[in-house]
Amino acid sequence: MTLPPIAFQALMAFIVLNAILVVVAYVTLLERKFAARMQSRIGPYYVGWPHGWLQPIADALKLMMKEDVVPDAADRWVYNLAPIVFLVPCLLIFATIPFAPGLGVADLNIGVLFFLAVSALEIVGLFMGGWGSNNKYALLSAMRAVNQIISYDLPFIFAALVPVVLAGSMQMSAIVGAQAGLLGWFLFYPVIGQLAFIAFIVATLAAENRVPFDILEAESELVAGFRVEYSGMKFALIQLAEYAHMLGTSFLGALLFLGGWLGPGPAWLGPVWFLLKALVVFLLVTWVRWSFVRIRVDQILAISWKLLLPLSLLLLMASAFVVAFGAGHGA
C-alpha cells in the first residue's frame, strides 16, 4: 500500500525533524571533542561510557530542569517568542535538502533560493531576543548581529549561486547531478570552484558568528550576547537553532561544491557519502573557529564589503561568462 503524497511528505518531515534534533545534539559533542583534541584536552568524558557519549542527553536534561527566568523589565511577548522565531527558519531549511534521490521532504525546483531566503529569517528572531530582553549587552549584540549578518549575506548568496549558474538549475538534485564523473565536483572547477568555496566558507563563518567573526557574542565583552537573559529551555532552543543552522549550511556546502551523495560504491551508500561530506564542511568551520582569534568590527566589515563581496560578485559573473560560452554544465 502506497501512501498519498501529502502523507508521505508529512512522514518524511517527521523523520527528518527528529533525526536533525538527534544529530544536532551529538554535533555539539563532536565539536567539543574536536576542540579538545586540538588543544590537547580530553573533552566530555565521564558522562556515558565510553568517552562521554551521553553528555548531550545530560545537557538536555539539565536545561529542561533549569528555572525559566524572565527579567521584570523585559518585553514579555517579544522575549518569549524570540527563541521560536529564531528556531523555525533554522529547521525549515532542511525541508528542501535531498539526502539522496527521492529521499527528502521536498526537492523544490527553487530549492537553493528557498534555502537562502528562509535561512536569512533567523536574524528576525535574533534581534527580537536582543530587543525584548531590555538589556544593554543583549541589544548591543543584536545590533552587531544585524550589522554583520546582513553584510555577509550578500557574498554568501553570490558564492552559493556560482554552482547554480554552472549547473543551470536551482534544484539541489539537479546541481548534484551536474557534478557526476571523475573530479566533477564544482570544488574542482578550475579557479572559480576553489575561490567560490573559500568565499562560501568565510561567509558561513560570519553568518554563523563563528571565530574570528564572533563579535555578536564575544564572551569577554558581551557575556553571552543577545541570549544573555535567557535560561532553561529558551536558552536550549537558541543553541539548537544555531547548531541546526550550522548543520544545514554544511549540508548546503556539500550539495553545492562536493557532489552531495555522489561517491564510489552502490547507490544505497549515497546518504552516507552525503553525511560524510557535510561532516567535512562542519569540521572545517570548527577547525577555523578553534584556530584563530577574534578580529575587530571594522576589520570584519572591511573583509565583507571591500574583499568578499567584490570577489563573490566577480566569481558569479565569471561563471555566467563560462556558461554563456558553452564551457559550463548549464550551457
URWO-V42784 format. One line per field, one symbol per residue. phi: phi as a letter, one per 40 degrees, with the letter a starting at -180 (. if undefined). burial: 1 if it has 16 or more other ideal C-beta (glycine too) atoms within 10 Angstrom, else 0. A space follows every 10 residues. Layout:
phi=???
burial=???
This chain:
phi=.cccdccccc cccccccccc ccccdccccc ccccccccbf bbgdbccgbc ggccddcccc ccccccccbb dccccdcccc cdcccccdcc cccccbccca dgbicacccb dcccdccccc cccccccdcc cccfbccccc cccccdcccc cccccccccc cccccccgac ccccccccbc hcfcdccccd gdcccccccc ccccdcccfc dcbccccfdc bbgbgccccc agcccccccc cccccccccc ccccccbbgf ccichccccd cccccccccc ccccccccdc bbbcbccccc ccccccbccc cccccccccc cccccgbbcc c
burial=0000000000 0110010001 0001101111 1111100000 0011000000 0100110011 0010000000 0001000110 0110111011 1111111111 0011101100 1111110111 1110111111 1111101111 1101101110 1111111111 1111111011 1111111110 0000111010 0110111011 1111111111 1111111100 0101111111 0011111111 1111111111 1111111111 1100000001 0011101100 1101110110 0001000001 0011000110 1110110111 0110000111 0
